[in-house]
Amino acid sequence: MFLLDSNVFIDAKNRYYSFDVVPGFWEWLDQAFLGSVLCSIDAVREELLAGSDELSDWARTRKAFFREIDQPTVRHFAVLSEWARGQNYQQAALDEFATDRADFLLIAFARQYHFTVVTLEKSNSRKRNRVMIPDACKAMGVPVCDPFQMLAESMVRLDLRSQAT
């Protein structure tokens, strides 16, 4: 199962899958959720609700799409925090990682449920001013991919051929 980071939704809305141009992407997200292919977490929903646009409206009407963090997930917090502290990150990066609830919780949740994290972030293990999701995922044994890999693995076809021209 895929677990989506907030940047997947935000970048899709702002760039290549806007609601008015590619509504099929958003429809597929709904279908994939109902088919237990993907979901996200409450902390991501909170980030999306902070806006005042189509994306916040979309997230507002899909509470079930975003799972709550549960007790089994909490048991991964210490391991994840310990890993981050052991990586020579700057203190500001550690503070941000600990307080940026969505990234931290996304990784812990994915580890607990053996999900693949979907994000647009790229690994940058040499940079010490920010903990990147792919680096933390790798350390925790959590698979990670970008949204285009997710679409390919899911064999998604957003086909316009059936539409009249």
C-alpha angles and dihedrals in degrees: 000000000000123000113201127219118217092250090065091062096038096048092045091053094044100041130010108006105037115172094246097045103036109022088155090074092058091044089052090052089056093047093045091051091051088049092052093245097122147358141156138220136263094253090060090049089053090055091050093047090055088076127073104221144083092297094055089047090051093050092044091060095046106060093146090057088068115065126214121241108252136197096266089057092052091066089070095056096085094049092048093047092047091051092051093049090051094055100075093245117164112263091247089057091050091048092050092047091050093047098038089086096186099060095042094044093044092057094045092048092048091050093050095049100032093242127156114243114227113206141144092223116112128217115261107168093167094059112087101184096078136029106231120212096232092053093050091045091052091050091050094046092247117145115235134191140162124254093260091056088048091053092047093048089048090050091231118182116191093190123183097180093100091058119095114245 
